[in-house]
Amino acid sequence: MNNAAILNKFSLINKIQNNNGLNTQNNVISFGNRTCYKKLQRIIENDSKQPEPVILSLKEGFLQKAIKLFKEEKVVTAGIAGESNSGKTTLTEKIVEGIRGVAGEKTVSVVNTDNYYKDFSALVRKLGGFVQVLQSGYSLDVPKAVDLKQLRIDCKKLKQGIAVKIPEYKRDDTGISIPAAIPIKSAKLVISEGLFNLHPRVRDAFDIKLYVHTPDEVIKDRWYMRAGKSPFDKNDETHFHFQDVIAKAIKNIRPTKASADVILNGKASIQSVQELIKNIYKTIKNGH
């Protein structure tokens, strides 16, 4: 789905340019919050006019929901999902930096979903290496490769203000995952980022659901650049791996986009992301 189709589906521009969404909520939004709401509308409208806006779409009612969540004295959890090489990790880093720049280091805690990959070190040893495991058909690009049950449990605890120890997946091709290895403290905002964060088995752990949309051709360019290979070599193993990853994304990741409150642009500049998040968070925090 291209960017224009997404915007049309969620009617972002229409929601911003008329006040119907606000007027229907007048009986539940205080005067101060209505002022905050209108300012957020202007911020998002200005973003929508940029060549590469950060926000591609919002579900109706999300701004009211976000204002309410951040005004309450409770932990807010946010799940960010997207395909491999969509830019979700970079976007997450800039969101975190933007909020910490406004509200301080302790305002945000981050849970990296990659650490929830299940241990398959025995298979690595049995087959003689990480590459051999992948060649055997084992995939890291399917939901069953990730311990989504434990991710949900940990995020639910963090939402209750309880510190947790999350697993640590070793990124050294050994397939080793160490349980309860990384301490994570709760914070006003807990952000978790990963391929399957909007999967049905975990998404109810998140108050705010975000999806990073990036066009196929951009994902492909990033994939081959990261691999140091040419996309024109159809006989290279990287090509077949890429095709497999895309097929699994179409089946397992793209359908979760429909549950997102916000769809973010994986092509947006990091400066734009950071500035927009600062403005949004500052507006909500100050109440106007």
C-alpha positions in Angstrom: 0.0 0.0 0.0 1.5 3.4 -1.0 1.6 6.4 1.2 -1.4 8.1 -0.5 -3.6 5.0 0.0 -2.7 4.9 3.7 -3.6 8.6 4.1 -6.9 8.1 2.3 -7.7 5.0 4.4 -7.4 6.8 7.7 -8.6 10.2 6.4 -5.8 12.0 8.3 -6.0 15.3 6.4 -9.8 15.5 6.8 -9.6 14.9 10.5 -7.0 17.6 10.9 -8.7 20.2 8.7 -12.2 20.1 10.3 -13.2 20.3 13.9 -15.8 17.5 13.9 -13.6 15.2 15.9 -13.1 17.8 18.6 -16.7 19.0 18.7 -18.0 15.5 19.3 -15.6 15.2 22.2 -16.4 18.5 23.9 -18.3 16.9 26.8 -15.3 14.8 27.8 -12.3 17.1 27.0 -11.6 20.0 29.4 -10.9 23.5 28.1 -7.2 23.1 28.7 -7.1 19.8 26.9 -9.1 21.2 24.0 -6.4 23.9 23.6 -3.8 21.2 23.7 -5.8 19.2 21.1 -6.0 22.2 18.7 -2.3 22.8 19.0 -1.5 19.2 18.3 -3.8 19.4 15.2 -1.7 22.3 13.9 1.6 20.5 14.6 0.4 17.4 12.6 -1.1 19.6 9.8 2.3 21.3 9.4 4.0 17.9 9.4 1.6 16.7 6.7 2.7 19.5 4.4 6.4 18.4 4.4 7.8 16.4 1.4 8.3 13.5 3.7 6.0 13.8 6.7 6.7 11.9 9.8 3.1 10.9 10.4 1.3 9.2 7.5 -1.9 8.6 9.3 -3.8 8.7 12.6 -6.8 6.7 13.7 -9.8 8.9 14.7 -9.8 9.7 18.3 -6.0 9.1 18.8 -5.1 12.6 19.9 -7.8 12.6 22.6 -6.6 9.2 23.7 -2.9 10.3 23.8 -3.7 13.5 25.8 -5.7 11.5 28.4 -2.9 8.8 28.7 -0.1 11.3 29.3 -2.2 13.4 31.7 -2.8 10.5 34.0 -0.4 9.5 36.7 0.2 6.1 35.0 2.8 4.3 32.9 2.1 4.5 29.2 3.3 1.7 27.0 4.0 2.0 23.3 4.6 -0.8 20.8 6.4 0.0 17.5 6.3 -2.5 14.7 7.5 -2.7 11.1 9.4 -4.8 8.6 13.1 -5.5 8.6 14.9 -2.4 7.2 11.8 -0.3 7.5 13.7 2.1 9.8 11.8 1.4 13.0 14.9 1.1 15.1 16.2 4.5 14.0 12.8 6.1 14.4 12.5 4.6 17.9 15.9 6.0 18.9 14.9 9.4 17.7 11.6 9.3 19.4 13.3 8.4 22.7 16.0 11.1 22.2 13.3 13.7 21.5 11.3 12.9 24.6 14.3 12.7 26.8 15.4 16.0 25.5 12.2 17.6 26.7 11.4 15.5 29.9 14.7 14.0 31.0 16.6 10.7 30.8 14.3 8.7 33.2 11.1 9.6 31.4 11.5 6.7 28.9 12.5 3.0 29.2 13.1 0.9 26.1 12.5 -2.8 25.6 14.2 -4.2 22.5 12.1 -7.1 21.2 15.2 -8.7 19.5 16.2 -9.8 22.9 13.1 -12.1 23.0 14.4 -14.4 20.3 14.1 -17.9 21.6 17.3 -19.8 22.2 18.3 -22.1 19.3 22.0 -22.6 20.3 21.5 -26.4 20.4 20.5 -26.3 16.7 23.5 -24.1 15.9 25.8 -26.7 17.5 24.1 -29.6 15.9 24.2 -28.2 12.4 27.6 -26.7 12.7 26.9 -23.0 12.5 24.4 -20.1 12.3 24.3 -20.1 8.4 23.6 -23.8 8.4 20.7 -23.3 10.7 19.2 -20.7 8.3 19.8 -23.0 5.4 17.9 -25.7 7.2 14.8 -23.6 7.1 14.9 -22.1 10.6 13.7 -18.5 10.4 14.0 -15.4 12.7 11.4 -13.7 10.6 8.3 -15.5 12.0 6.4 -14.8 15.2 7.2 -18.3 16.7 10.9 -17.4 16.7 10.1 -14.7 19.3 8.9 -15.3 22.9 5.9 -13.0 22.5 4.3 -14.4 25.6 7.3 -13.3 27.8 7.4 -9.9 26.0 3.7 -9.4 26.9 4.3 -10.4 30.5 7.2 -8.0 30.9 5.5 -5.1 29.3 2.4 -5.6 31.4 4.6 -5.6 34.5 6.4 -2.4 33.4 2.9 -0.8 32.9 2.2 -1.6 36.5 5.4 0.2 37.5 7.2 -3.0 38.3 10.9 -3.4 37.2 11.7 -6.5 35.2 14.7 -8.4 33.9 14.3 -9.2 30.2 16.2 -11.9 28.2 19.4 -11.1 26.3 19.8 -12.5 22.8 23.4 -12.8 21.8 24.0 -11.2 18.4 27.1 -13.3 17.7 25.5 -16.1 15.6 25.5 -18.5 18.5 21.8 -18.6 18.9 22.1 -18.1 22.6 19.4 -16.3 24.6 20.0 -15.7 28.3 16.8 -15.4 30.4 16.3 -12.6 32.9 19.6 -11.0 32.0 18.9 -7.2 31.4 17.3 -5.1 34.1 14.7 -2.6 32.9 13.1 0.0 35.1 9.6 1.2 34.5 9.1 4.9 33.5 6.3 7.3 32.4 6.7 5.9 28.9 7.8 2.4 28.1 8.6 1.8 24.4 9.1 -1.6 22.8 10.2 -1.9 19.2 10.3 -5.1 17.0 9.0 -6.9 14.0 6.0 -8.4 15.7 5.0 -5.9 18.3 1.5 -5.5 16.9 1.0 -9.2 16.6 -2.3 -10.3 18.2 -0.4 -12.2 21.0 1.2 -9.1 22.4 -0.4 -5.9 21.1 -2.8 -5.6 24.0 0.2 -4.9 26.2 0.5 -1.5 24.5 -1.6 1.6 25.1 -0.2 3.2 21.9 0.4 1.2 18.8 2.7 2.5 16.0 3.7 1.0 12.7 6.6 2.1 10.5 5.6 2.1 6.8 8.4 2.1 4.2 8.0 1.5 0.5 9.2 -1.8 -0.9 11.9 -0.3 -3.1 13.4 1.6 -0.1 13.4 -1.6 2.0 15.1 -3.4 -0.8 17.8 -0.8 -1.2 18.5 -0.7 2.5 18.6 -4.5 2.6 21.2 -4.9 -0.1 23.3 -1.9 1.2 23.4 -3.5 4.6 24.4 -6.8 3.1 27.0 -5.2 0.9 25.5 -6.9 -2.2 24.1 -6.0 -5.5 20.3 -6.3 -6.0 21.0 -7.2 -9.6 22.7 -10.5 -8.8 19.7 -12.8 -8.8 21.9 -15.9 -8.1 23.4 -14.5 -4.9 22.2 -16.1 -1.6 21.3 -12.6 -0.4 18.6 -12.3 -3.1 16.9 -15.5 -2.0 17.1 -14.5 1.6 15.5 -11.2 0.8 12.7 -12.7 -1.1 12.0 -15.1 1.8 12.0 -12.2 4.3 9.6 -10.2 2.2 7.2 -13.2 1.8 7.2 -13.7 5.6 6.6 -9.9 6.1 3.6 -10.0 3.8 2.2 -12.9 5.8 3.1 -12.0 9.4 3.9 -8.3 9.7 2.0 -6.2 7.1 -1.4 -7.3 8.3 -0.7 -5.9 11.8 -0.6 -2.4 10.3 -4.4 -2.3 10.5 -4.2 -2.3 14.4 -1.9 0.7 14.5 -3.0 4.0 16.1 -0.3 5.8 14.1 1.5 5.0 10.9 4.9 6.6 10.7 7.0 7.2 7.6 10.1 5.1 7.4 11.5 7.6 4.9 11.2 10.7 7.1 14.5 12.4 8.2 15.7 11.7 11.7 15.8 15.5 12.3 12.1 15.8 11.4 11.2 12.9 13.7 13.1 14.3 16.6 11.7 17.8 16.2 8.1 16.6 15.8 8.2 14.3 18.8 9.7 17.1 20.9 6.9 19.5 19.9 4.2 16.9 20.5 5.5 15.8 23.9 6.1 19.3 25.0 2.6 20.4 24.0 1.0 17.5 25.9 3.3 17.9 28.9 2.6 21.7 29.2 -1.1 21.2 28.4 -1.2 23.9 25.7 
